[in-house]
Amino acid sequence: MPKKYILLVEDNPDDEALTLRAFKKHSICNEVQVVRDGQEALDYLFREAAHAGRDSSEMPTVVLLDLNLPKLDGLEVLKRLRADARTKLLPVIILTSSKEEQDVLRGYGLGANSYIRKPVDFQQFLDAVGQLGLYWLLLNESPPRA
Amino acid sequence: MRMRFRDLRIKWKLPLTAMAISLMVLLAAGGLLFAHEYSAVREAMERDLAAIGQVLAANSTAALSFEDPQAGEETLRALAAKAAVEAACLYDADGRLFATYVRDGNLAAPPERPAADGFEAGAESLSFFGPVLLRGRRIGTIHLRSDFSQLDGWLSAYAKVCAGILALTGVLAFALTSILQRPLLAPIEELTETARRVSEEKDYALRGRKRGEDELGFLIDRFNEMLAAIQSRDAELVRAREELEERVEARTRDLKEANKELEAFSYSVAHDLRAPLRSIDGFSMVLLEDYSDKLDETGRGHLDRVRMATQRMAQLLDDMLNLSRVTRRDLKPTGVDMSRMAEEVFEDLRVREPQRQVEAVVAPELRVEADPGLLRIALENLIGNAWKFTGKSAAPRIELGIMNDNGRPTFYVKDNGAGFDMAYAKKLFGVFQRLHAATEFPGTGVGLATVQRIVNRHGGRIWAEAEPGKGASFYFTLKD
């Protein structure tokens, strides 16, 4: 059985640290893989460039995707993931500061599984991250591997 | 359609007029001449008749003296040579008919008794009565009657000549005028043609050709001046329109640019400004959790304040964003049940603060034409404010109703909460304007500014009435 882990696409180191802390707080001990921009996310998932040698059996259970990313923004990443047979069904959760109607609409339109706005209040953020970890790693049944 | 003279072309008008004038002049002259000639012919006829009468009278003295009617008639018969004389007779001294001559049997016989000496004109004949004298003594009367055949013949000849002259003159007048008017007519026709082309082709570059310095020349000059004025005005108009279009385009471009910038700014406010806040709040909490043993009560209090400030700032950012969204969003008005919408807002508030006991009175059937999304934001703010400011009231009551303000349906949200001093009413709808201390009632001061923008965008008006400690009423219309 392949191990369950989370891919966190996040360019802000503060947010990264706080998100990791939140996982830890909720005893989500699964590994969290972090990539820091859109291009790296694609490289990681498609095993290209720096991630070319990665073990092909390992795929994250869920991707936490920020929208505002350097190089390639989150929506573009999502579009490419959905266009590729290997990642078409991969659960992707948009985790972002924006709650602009058009971002939400486009996110879902491109096939996001969930859309969560990062609350400023860290307590709320903790709760949100805890719940989504619990849900996606434990409750949710992942799609079978392609 | 009957052609009226004033609708005829000048080309025909002038010759016809000339013809009419010459005919009238000729007719007048001919008439006078005729009258004069007629009387002269009449007089000659009378003289003629009198002369014949005298000759016959002289020749009849013997017959009358010897009372020989045979001889008298013999004398009268000489009249057969004078075709115009229809009849003649002699009367004796007593006025009895003595001898008679009638040209042919169809004609009337002379009268039985003589009339007075002189001429007598009948409808068809002229009669003459004259004395028959013998050595100065009247011995009888002679009577002659002549028809008008001489006059008739003369008349018909005269009429023929006249008609001939009239016809000839008319044709001549018409033809001559037609030819002579050409120099006069040509510029008029040319001007007419130019005017027609200008009006049909809308070509204001055309000009009339001037031929002389007469009135027509003056007219053509003014006509050309007007065309020039129209032409230059036309060109100016086209230029102005093009300039305007360019300016509108440029302005639209600028506006689009500005709008895009504004959108980018709003997005950045929503996104980028929140990220550092999250860090501040998050790490403050990390400090509180991981290093609380190294901080005393005051230090922990300071961190709590930092966290509260970040919350407030996050709220401010959200409110500002909402405000700008309210302004940017397209208005899509439709029929809205405002009563139901208000009930939903109250329900949300009750769910959020179940411990509050607030009496909510919503007038039924408040149907309005409005953008549902924006109206909802407005109601959330107005009712939310009332909810907030009745927080310290003994028996909180919030009412949404409708009243008639000078024939205009006016809605109101009335509460019995903290109210405010009307002296500050003007500041009420300004952004970030607050009339209460944040410690007393929290808020960012953006809500009413947002409501006002929504109401204004619907073409309505909003105002408030309040008294400190007694409550506040907010009135608004949706279309003025």
Interface residues (C-beta under 8 A of the other chain):
Chain A: N12 D14 D15 A17 L18 R21 L67 N68 T96 S97 S98 K99 E100 K118 P119 V120 D121 F122 Q123 F125
Chain B: Y267 A270 H271 D272 R274 A275 P276 L277 R278 S279 D281 G282 F283 S284 M285 V286 R307 T310 Q311 A314
